[in-house]
Amino acid sequence: MTVRRNTLTNISNPSVRDKSPLFTRFSAVFIVITVMLGFFASQLLGLYGAAKAVLPAADTMSTSELMLEGGEQGLVVSVSVLLSGALLVAMTFLIIRLKASGLRQVMDYLGIRHFGLSNLWIGLGLLAVFTVINEVVTAMLDRTPMAFVDPLFASTDVKWLLITVIVVVAPLYEELVFRGLLWSVIAEQFTRPKGIVIASLISSVLFAAVHLQYGLYEMAAIVVLALIFCYMRLRSKSLLLPIVLHMINNAVAMMLYLWLGSGA
């Protein structure tokens, strides 16, 4: 009876941690800083490598010229996303694997497990509400958040690859980094529900901060979207659901972009 009473206390008391943290608080701070620096570094390295491989006159161009011209070329950006994504996925798994006892613990730590259909419908409902409100406000403010895609579409014949990296590849590695690694690292440093709130807020703000192609309104909207992903990550106990919702969000944004006459 004593064992059962203690077990019920642990479940009902949000101040009791489910298990010991995988990382210390000092390690957590170091990981957050390292991952953010690594995120930007991987993007720069990916862009440089892609420009070097794709641009015809790459051998005669300086590094700054490669980066500037490459950033306007759809094929270069597509290849760079693939390269930087591969680097970030490898970094994410490596960081956790250094402390985890095996691949199973790595997967559990990231939350890579199945999710229920009911949670999918809830996530889709929240995403639909967000999309409608965001589109209305964007139209009222006369914003064009997808304008940065125009030169990318105009400069490449391989539009399918650009669409693929935006809709599939970017959501995959972004969720692994922000709702997977960083969310888990931060959340485990505090008791519940405090850790969940702190992890959701910090990871969402950091997620918005890496989207430098957008203005302040769009970045604020990204924070809200990220919080929805965090909620569904918590509710479903699965990272796969935010990945699916992120892909759907980007697919809807791309369809609206094409439907409104851009990207032809």
Secondary structure, 3 states (H helix, E strand, C coil): CHHHHHHHHHHHCCCCCCCCCCCCHHHHHHHHHHHHHHHHHHHHHHHHHHHHHHCCCHHHCCHHHHHHHHCCCHHHHHHHHHHHHHHHHHHHHHHHHCCCCCHHHHHHHHCCCCCCHHHHHHHHHHHHHHHHHHHHHHHHCCCCCCHHHHHHHHCCCCHHHHHHHHHHHHHHHHHHHHHHHHHHHHHCCCCCCHHHHHHHHHHHHHHHHCCCCCCHHHHHHHHHHHHHHHHHHHHHCCCHHHHHHHHHHHHHHHHHHHHCCCCC
